[in-house]
Amino acid sequence: MDPHLLLGLVNTELRNHAESLEDLCKTHGLDQEALVQRLASVDYEYMSEINQFR
């Protein structure tokens, strides 16, 4: 999946349904480190204080 599309999907899920990145990954059975690395490859990092990738 295109990382920019992934970013939009992940941030929408974080905003609307998940309390944290850990919660999102547990709920959807995702590898948190792989997700973080995938988005880091296009210069986005998770900011826990706003619960979003920026």
C-alpha positions as CSV (number, residue, x, y, z in Angstrom):
1,M,0.0,0.0,0.0
2,D,1.2,3.5,-0.8
3,P,2.6,4.9,2.5
4,H,0.7,8.2,2.1
5,L,-2.6,6.3,1.8
6,L,-1.6,4.3,4.8
7,L,-0.9,7.5,6.7
8,G,-4.4,8.7,6.0
9,L,-6.0,5.5,7.1
10,V,-3.9,5.1,10.2
11,N,-4.5,8.7,11.3
12,T,-8.2,8.4,10.7
13,E,-8.3,5.3,12.8
14,L,-6.3,6.9,15.6
15,R,-8.5,9.9,15.6
16,N,-11.8,8.1,15.5
17,H,-11.3,4.7,17.3
18,A,-8.0,4.1,19.0
19,E,-6.7,5.5,22.2
20,S,-3.1,5.0,21.2
21,L,-0.9,3.5,18.5
22,E,-0.5,0.4,20.7
23,D,-4.3,0.1,21.0
24,L,-4.7,0.5,17.2
25,C,-2.1,-2.2,16.5
26,K,-3.6,-4.7,19.1
27,T,-7.1,-4.1,17.8
28,H,-6.1,-4.8,14.2
29,G,-3.3,-7.3,14.7
30,L,-0.6,-5.1,13.3
31,D,3.1,-5.2,13.9
32,Q,3.6,-1.8,15.6
33,E,7.4,-1.6,14.7
34,A,6.7,-2.4,11.1
35,L,4.0,0.2,10.8
36,V,6.2,2.9,12.5
37,Q,9.1,2.0,10.1
38,R,6.9,2.0,7.0
39,L,5.7,5.6,7.8
40,A,9.1,6.7,8.9
41,S,10.3,5.7,5.4
42,V,8.3,8.7,4.1
43,D,9.3,11.0,7.0
44,Y,6.4,10.6,9.3
45,E,6.7,9.8,13.0
46,Y,4.1,9.0,15.7
47,M,3.5,11.8,18.1
48,S,1.8,10.3,21.2
49,E,0.8,13.7,22.6
50,I,-1.6,14.2,19.7
51,N,-2.1,10.5,18.8
52,Q,-1.2,11.1,15.2
53,F,1.6,10.6,12.7
54,R,3.0,13.8,11.5
